[in-house]
């Protein structure tokens, strides 16, 4: 387990985004399609780790492949496992184990939440809501999902990053 988790989400064209996730050991990068509301789904899955469910899943459409993230809470940590399936149209209900495991890391929940939240905030700062909608096309920027994750992260995690110290109420 490492605590140097990095995550980036970049709009890379009309209807495409590139994400990179890396810890001190390995990195994963995929180019995802707007066929799903991918960033909103990811924010929702990470926020879901603050509730009763111990496992959250989010799928990204790579047209035609699928990349599925399984987030499994283990106490104060989260095991992040990324699986790849050759065709999203046939894998949507397949068990995780039928995919190829292509990345895995265990991180503190607060660290995962923070890097995902920061990546979404960076996208919003760079593009604004209108710019995001223009590039992502089928979906608006997930303001409510980002606000929800930010609220949960500030409430439950003892994050020492400056951006989280501004005000626990904002």
Order of alpha helices (4+ residues) and beta strands (2+ residues): beta-beta-beta-alpha-beta-beta-beta-alpha-beta-alpha-alpha-alpha
